[in-house]
Amino acid sequence: MRQCNLYEAKTQLSQLVQAALDGEEVFIARAGKVAVRLVPVVPEQAATGGWGSLQIDAAQLDAAFSAEADHEVARLFERGAA
């Protein structure tokens, strides 16, 4: 953990940024009290889900809700209940 006052942070900003990028905790104090923490920015990851993210042909999706599919599911449940 590294702590420095605001004046030191102004004069050593590049070193403090590098320390934060290297994983060190860096705190900047004002009047002896910690005011801020310097942390690296983590790039956002691409969204993996949500509305409109399904990559499937609409015909395949519609086939999953056919009467034939409903009968097959019902048959499987009936067999499992016995």
C-alpha positions in Angstrom: 0.0 0.0 0.0 1.3 3.4 -0.9 0.0 6.7 0.5 1.1 10.1 -0.5 -0.2 13.6 -0.1 -1.8 15.6 -2.9 1.4 17.6 -3.6 3.5 14.4 -3.9 0.8 12.9 -6.2 1.1 15.9 -8.5 4.8 15.5 -8.8 4.9 11.7 -9.0 1.7 11.0 -10.9 3.3 8.8 -13.6 5.0 6.6 -10.9 1.8 6.3 -9.0 -0.2 5.3 -12.1 2.4 2.7 -12.9 2.2 1.4 -9.3 -1.6 1.1 -9.5 -1.3 -0.7 -12.9 1.2 -3.1 -11.3 -1.4 -4.0 -8.7 -0.3 -1.8 -5.8 -2.9 0.0 -3.8 -2.3 3.8 -4.1 -4.1 6.3 -1.8 -3.9 10.0 -2.1 -4.4 12.1 1.0 -5.5 15.6 1.6 -4.6 17.3 4.9 -3.4 13.9 6.2 -6.7 12.1 5.5 -7.1 9.6 2.7 -9.2 11.3 0.0 -9.0 9.0 -3.1 -7.8 5.6 -4.2 -6.0 5.3 -7.5 -7.1 2.2 -9.4 -6.6 0.9 -13.0 -9.5 0.9 -15.4 -10.6 -2.6 -16.2 -11.9 -2.9 -19.8 -15.6 -4.0 -20.0 -16.2 -7.4 -21.3 -18.7 -8.0 -24.1 -22.1 -8.8 -23.0 -22.9 -12.5 -23.1 -26.6 -12.4 -22.9 -29.7 -10.4 -22.9 -32.5 -9.6 -25.2 -31.7 -10.1 -28.9 -28.5 -12.1 -28.2 -29.9 -15.5 -29.3 -28.1 -16.7 -32.4 -30.5 -19.2 -33.9 -32.6 -19.5 -37.1 -36.2 -18.5 -36.4 -37.5 -21.6 -38.2 -35.5 -23.8 -35.7 -36.9 -21.8 -32.8 -40.5 -22.2 -34.1 -40.0 -25.9 -34.6 -39.3 -26.3 -30.9 -42.9 -25.2 -30.2 -44.6 -27.4 -32.7 -47.4 -29.9 -31.8 -45.1 -32.7 -32.6 -42.5 -31.4 -30.1 -45.3 -31.0 -27.4 -46.4 -34.6 -27.9 -42.8 -35.9 -27.6 -42.2 -34.0 -24.4 -45.5 -35.3 -23.0 -44.5 -38.8 -23.9 -41.2 -38.4 -22.1 -42.9 -37.2 -19.0 -45.4 -40.0 -19.1 -42.6 -42.6 -19.4 -40.7 -41.0 -16.5 -43.8 -41.0 -14.2 -44.3 -44.8 -14.6 
